[in-house]
Amino acid sequence: MEPREQSNGHFVFSAGYMHVPGLIRCALVLSSLHCVAWAQDLPQCEETDYDFKYTECDSTGSRWRVAIPHNQGTCMGLPDPVRGTDCKLSCIFNSATSFLNSSASDIAGEFLEMSAQQCTQCAAGTYSLGSGIRFDEWDDIPAGFTSLATYMTNGPVGEQALMCSSSTWVPQGNHLESNRDECTVSLIYAVHLKKSGSVSFEYQYVDNNIFFEFFIQNDQCQELGQTSDQKWIKLTSNEEWENHTVDLKSGTNILYWRTTGILLGAKIIKPVLLKNIQIEGVAYTSECFQCRPGTFSKTPGSSSCRLCPRDTYSGKGASSCTQCIKDTEFSSEGATVCKKKPACSVKDYFQIHTPCDSDGKTQIIYKWIKPKICTENITGAVVLPLSGEREPCPPCNPGFYNNDTANCSPSPTGTYSNGIKGWEVAGDHIRSGAGGSDNDYLILNLCIPGFKLPTSVTGTTGSEFGRITFVFETICSADCELYFMMDVNRKSTNVVESWESSKERQSYTHIITKNASVSYTWAFQRTNEVQDIRQYVNDIVKIYSITVTNAQDGVASSCHACALLSQQPGSSCIPCPAGHYVDKDTNQCIECPPDTYLSGHQIYGKEACLPCGPGSRSNKVHSACFSNCSFSHTVQNQTLAYDFSQLGPAGSIMNGPSSLPREPSTSTSSTSA
């Protein structure tokens, strides 16, 4: 028997004829009687046992509404199919609570109620996007999504499958986290759009050791045309979330989020994070979605849910947020539960120094970290120390003087200051502040407008225009990280070096090889984990001194003797001839010894002449070392001769930063913090 539709819209069944032997015919009759008896024992279907769905539209633009049971064979008496709304119908809600035929989109905050086939506002505690769907809960991977892993290189299929069997996108509550290995993992979602639409999502992508791409295929597995900016996702800075939006065509769209890790050494790859996927252009929304825990929608017809304010919480589907107990509990914005306030400790407040007054004094001010999430009213809690204690201001930085005032000024040209007779706000170092949270980036900037070689080295060769040296240490109990970054001519900021966890006091030097405006940045982060309670406020970085040589418009922290070629006191120094250094005892210009070259950043003392490497010799002006491409080495009364003339046309010079441990010292540098 097969269903057939009559002209009046009812379904009838037409029977076909088949010859059945008598014995089999009896068995069929008995089986049918048994099925009828069994069906009579089933309970009557209730509304919770099935969902209504529309059939595909036919060539006349018609469709049927049919009941689909959740579990086949658990109840009887499903509603009969009825003619559905016109395929071009969309919901436009009006005061009469009816719907009109229109080609416009479903409006947000409403859904097509399938029992009555009428548009209805979503109840409080729920929301609807109208013609869109949103995924913002990631306790598990939602229905409809698939995670597929493959290995990026060719090899035995079984071996690849075993190697990548555990690679997948991992749900983390409010976002998804990508794989960290060398497998290629695709997150796939297929959606059918009745009209043109779009897909948008938020992401974090901070590690260029992992490739992250987003592309779309049709139902023929053909990739749809996308620009490179749409397919290859751009890196994000620090821990910021970025939004990515791509237009979709009507019909079937298969969406791919694909990541591939490139492992280099032992450094762990930082995964891609993905959240808030939203797709626009579906035909209609047949249900409202409950607000996720930590959010609420107060009024019917909401198109989104709002985060619960600080010190409140909510469960799933909430129309309001519940207040935490004021004196003993707290919560962050968007919380699902309240937490007990811990006893206040020294980690919950910080101190600052006021500017120095006319008496050369500074006040220490203590403040609670905001928002305050601790209580002073339980055993073991500390109270905020009294503010207002006055103490002498520290001295000015070297190269600055106070001139009997409360302000430090740069030393005039031709003079210097050792910084002793002055003041400084923060003792013998700069240290990281409290910040707003443990995962904040604490930023320190130093801008250098340009570099100018001193007259004493004018005429010397070399690519060094200056160097920056700073002495620092980190004291951490967690996974803190210090970044040293540089921006040349305000083009882009690049990381020069970074240090993780606690580091002993040490000196770091970076050489400047280009005369340009440079901005140096130190960024310190206690931890990259987001936490409600401050645990690492005492993790700090200390910078004891920062020295920049040959800085344009810089100040002097000490004097150097000119070579005895100057004719008048106070006149500018006259440089020594190329390849000569200034003797510290006689101030005479002396040529560097054979097979040495003159260091580019200083010319004082014989130690400025650096020895050439094995098998090389210096040029006439001691500016560089070279080789005649031959090398001999004697070992055990045997001389080995090497001819490298075939390598003559090729060569390279590499110069990088240096970082050395430094013991505590009282020596003076040009800039001290």
Secondary structure as UniProt FT lines:
FT   STRAND          2..5
FT   TURN            7..8
FT   STRAND          11..14
FT   HELIX           22..40
FT   HELIX           47..49
FT   STRAND          50..54
FT   TURN            59..60
FT   STRAND          64..69
FT   TURN            72..73
FT   STRAND          82..83
FT   TURN            87..88
FT   TURN            95..96
FT   TURN            108..109
FT   STRAND          110..113
FT   TURN            114..117
FT   STRAND          118..121
FT   TURN            124..125
FT   STRAND          126..127
FT   STRAND          132..135
FT   TURN            143..144
FT   STRAND          145..151
FT   HELIX           157..163
FT   TURN            164..166
FT   STRAND          170..171
FT   STRAND          176..177
FT   STRAND          183..193
FT   STRAND          197..204
FT   TURN            208..209
FT   STRAND          210..217
FT   TURN            219..220
FT   HELIX           228..231
FT   TURN            238..239
FT   STRAND          242..248
FT   STRAND          251..261
FT   TURN            265..266
FT   STRAND          273..280
FT   STRAND          289..290
FT   TURN            293..294
FT   STRAND          295..296
FT   STRAND          306..307
FT   TURN            310..311
FT   STRAND          312..313
FT   TURN            316..317
FT   STRAND          322..323
FT   TURN            326..328
FT   STRAND          329..330
FT   TURN            333..334
FT   STRAND          339..340
FT   HELIX           346..348
FT   STRAND          349..353
FT   TURN            358..359
FT   STRAND          361..368
FT   TURN            379..380
FT   STRAND          389..392
FT   TURN            398..399
FT   STRAND          400..401
FT   TURN            403..404
FT   STRAND          409..410
FT   TURN            413..414
FT   TURN            425..428
FT   STRAND          430..431
FT   TURN            438..439
FT   STRAND          441..448
FT   HELIX           455..457
FT   TURN            458..459
FT   STRAND          466..475
FT   STRAND          481..488
FT   TURN            489..490
FT   STRAND          493..500
FT   STRAND          503..512
FT   STRAND          518..525
FT   TURN            537..538
FT   STRAND          540..548
FT   TURN            549..550
FT   TURN            552..553
FT   TURN            564..565
FT   TURN            569..570
FT   TURN            578..579
FT   STRAND          580..582
FT   TURN            584..586
FT   STRAND          589..591
FT   TURN            594..595
FT   STRAND          596..598
FT   HELIX           606..608
FT   STRAND          609..611
FT   TURN            614..615
FT   STRAND          617..618
FT   TURN            620..621
FT   STRAND          625..626
FT   STRAND          630..635
FT   TURN            636..637
FT   STRAND          638..643
FT   HELIX           645..647
FT   TURN            648..649
FT   STRAND          658..661
//
